[in-house]
């Protein structure tokens, strides 16, 4: 049996692992410090039980449960939290959690819950393991073949007619993300959200087209419901994705031989279509970034570092920052630091080198250059003008 512990606190992860190893020595235990690490482990290992914290950077444990249900319906979830709020517990139960444990977790309670789930899994495995293996194998084969079809690659002697017999007509939905980093977590989110909507609106499947694009195929129960599906998909992706994305869809397709051409056209269109910027999440990200910058202006404030704090791609964060504040990111940081420098220069006991260091610059000459460019005078000239009483009127 494989268990996964997801918690951003190292002490909690290790404590739970020690307890489980002592009482369930034949079980394998995996650790994840955040949902992104968790999704990688879920992809690469057959996990039976997940113990997840609720509040973590990037995505909550409850959100991780929600986006994982479609691809991993067999997993038994135990939610662990330092919060006893009823709303959290209620949502966990609604999502199918087997238990809700409060920190600090008692060893006896943990052992009892895991033991009970171990017996439950053993019974289920005995009845369904072989059937699940074949079902999963067919699913991955179908997605791999369809990926080759979509990319216009050779499928050998595979009988595509039989492969597509359940889809005499269908629509294609392409979701493409913009990022210069690994988007494994985001791919996982899109795949699960889109798969769940496809099952609700009709029948079909999702395949990974490339490392930043996923392609869904759906035969709708009612053609008129395509707009509703797309609106729901867009709303969910705006809620869960932390980066810009594009959504494109085809008109009704009546034969699988047309798939490659439809995909090629959508990918061409994606190069001229702008990425969707979700306003609510973007505004919140900029608010958090501004608060961090004002509190840490004396530290490293590189664009890349601040973007990572709000879980956004640096290029997208830079665009969003200027859109929301009306200022270039670098200009904003310099202005904030120069305003702080003006206040510090009123203290005659502080050396210029000390002031430069206090506002985040190790090179006093660079600080002086920026100050002169901003105010038309050197820091020393500004200080002297303030001492003589002319500073307020001049600057």
Residue pairs with C-beta under 8 A, 6 or more apart in sequence:
1 24
1 26
1 27
1 28
1 48
1 49
1 118
1 121
2 27
2 28
2 29
2 30
2 45
2 46
2 47
2 48
2 49
3 20
3 24
3 27
3 28
3 29
3 30
3 47
3 48
3 49
3 50
3 51
3 114
4 29
4 30
4 31
4 32
4 38
4 41
4 42
4 45
4 47
4 49
4 50
4 51
5 13
5 16
5 17
5 29
5 30
5 31
5 32
5 50
5 51
5 52
6 32
6 33
6 34
6 35
6 37
6 38
6 50
6 51
6 52
6 53
6 56
6 61
6 64
7 13
7 16
7 33
7 51
7 52
7 53
7 56
7 80
8 33
8 34
8 53
8 56
8 57
9 53
10 33
12 53
12 80
12 103
13 31
13 33
14 31
16 51
16 105
16 110
17 29
17 31
19 107
19 110
19 111
20 27
20 29
20 110
20 114
21 27
21 29
23 111
23 114
23 115
24 114
24 115
24 118
27 118
30 41
30 45
30 47
32 38
32 40
32 41
34 56
34 57
34 58
34 59
35 56
35 58
35 59
35 61
35 63
35 64
35 185
36 58
36 184
36 185
38 50
38 52
38 64
39 64
39 68
39 184
39 185
39 188
40 184
41 47
42 50
42 68
42 71
42 72
42 75
42 188
43 184
43 188
47 72
47 75
48 74
48 75
48 76
48 117
48 121
49 75
49 76
49 77
49 78
49 114
49 117
49 121
50 75
50 76
50 77
50 78
51 78
51 79
51 80
52 61
52 64
52 65
52 77
52 78
52 79
52 80
53 61
53 80
53 81
54 60
54 61
54 62
54 79
54 80
54 81
54 83
54 88
55 61
55 81
55 82
55 83
57 311
58 185
58 242
58 311
59 185
59 240
61 79
61 81
62 79
62 88
62 91
62 92
62 95
63 240
65 77
65 79
65 92
65 95
65 96
65 97
66 95
67 188
67 189
67 192
67 193
67 240
68 75
68 188
68 192
69 95
69 96
69 192
69 196
70 192
70 195
70 196
70 199
71 188
71 191
71 192
71 195
74 124
74 132
76 98
76 117
76 120
76 121
77 92
77 95
77 96
77 97
77 98
78 97
78 98
78 99
78 100
78 101
78 113
78 117
79 88
79 89
79 92
79 97
79 99
79 100
79 101
80 101
80 102
80 103
80 105
81 88
81 100
81 101
81 102
81 103
82 102
82 103
83 102
84 102
88 100
89 100
92 100
93 100
98 113
98 117
99 113
101 109
101 110
101 113
139 205
142 163
142 205
143 205
143 206
143 207
143 208
144 207
145 155
145 158
145 160
145 163
146 163
146 205
146 207
146 215
146 217
146 259
147 207
147 208
147 209
147 215
148 154
148 155
149 155
149 160
149 256
149 259
149 260
150 207
150 209
150 215
150 259
150 260
150 263
151 209
151 260
151 263
152 260
152 264
160 256
163 256
164 256
166 203
166 219
167 203
167 204
167 217
167 219
167 256
168 219
168 254
169 219
169 252
169 253
169 254
170 204
170 217
170 218
170 219
170 252
170 253
171 217
171 218
171 219
171 220
171 226
171 249
171 250
171 251
171 252
171 253
172 215
172 216
172 217
172 249
172 250
172 253
172 259
172 262
172 263
172 266
173 194
173 215
173 216
173 217
173 218
173 229
173 230
173 233
173 247
173 248
173 249
173 250
174 209
174 213
174 214
174 215
174 216
174 246
174 247
174 248
174 249
174 263
174 266
174 267
174 270
175 190
175 194
175 213
175 214
175 216
175 233
175 237
175 245
175 246
175 247
176 212
176 213
176 245
176 246
176 248
176 267
176 270
177 183
177 186
177 187
177 190
177 212
177 213
177 241
177 243
177 244
177 245
177 246
178 212
178 243
178 244
178 245
178 246
178 275
178 313
178 315
178 316
179 186
179 212
179 243
179 313
179 316
180 313
180 314
180 315
181 313
183 211
183 212
183 243
186 241
186 242
186 243
187 208
187 211
187 212
187 214
189 237
189 240
189 241
190 206
190 214
190 237
190 241
190 245
191 206
191 208
191 214
193 233
193 236
193 237
193 240
194 206
194 214
194 216
194 233
195 205
195 206
195 216
197 229
197 232
197 233
197 236
198 204
198 205
198 206
198 216
198 217
198 218
198 229
201 218
201 220
201 221
201 225
201 226
201 228
201 229
202 218
202 219
202 220
202 221
202 225
203 218
203 219
204 216
204 217
204 218
204 219
205 216
205 217
206 214
206 215
206 216
206 217
207 214
207 215
208 214
209 215
209 263
213 267
215 263
218 229
220 226
220 229
223 252
226 249
230 247
230 249
233 247
234 247
234 276
237 245
237 247
238 276
238 278
238 280
238 281
239 278
239 281
241 278
242 281
242 285
242 310
242 311
242 312
243 312
243 313
243 316
244 275
244 276
244 277
244 313
244 316
245 275
245 276
246 270
246 273
246 274
246 275
246 276
247 276
248 266
248 269
248 270
248 273
249 266
250 262
250 266
253 259
253 262
275 316
277 316
277 319
277 320
277 323
282 320
282 323
282 324
283 324
285 310
285 311
285 312
285 317
285 320
286 310
286 320
286 321
286 324
286 325
288 309
288 310
289 306
289 307
289 309
289 310
289 317
289 321
290 325
292 306
292 309
293 301
293 306
293 332
293 333
293 336
294 336
297 333
297 336
297 337
297 340
297 359
297 360
298 357
298 358
298 359
298 360
299 360
300 360
301 333
301 360
303 314
303 317
303 318
303 329
303 330
304 314
306 317
306 329
307 313
307 314
307 316
307 317
307 318
308 314
310 317
312 320
317 329
318 328
318 329
321 327
321 329
321 332
322 328
322 329
325 332
327 335
334 370
334 374
335 374
337 359
337 360
337 361
337 370
338 359
338 370
338 371
338 374
338 375
340 358
340 359
341 355
341 356
341 359
341 367
341 371
341 379
342 375
342 382
342 395
344 350
344 355
344 358
344 359
345 355
345 379
345 382
345 383
345 386
346 383
346 386
348 383
348 387
350 358
352 364
352 367
352 368
352 379
352 380
353 364
355 367
355 379
356 362
356 363
356 364
356 366
356 367
356 368
359 367
361 367
361 370
367 379
368 378
368 379
371 377
371 378
371 379
371 382
372 378
375 382
375 395
377 385
377 394
377 395
382 391
382 395
385 391
385 394
385 395
386 392
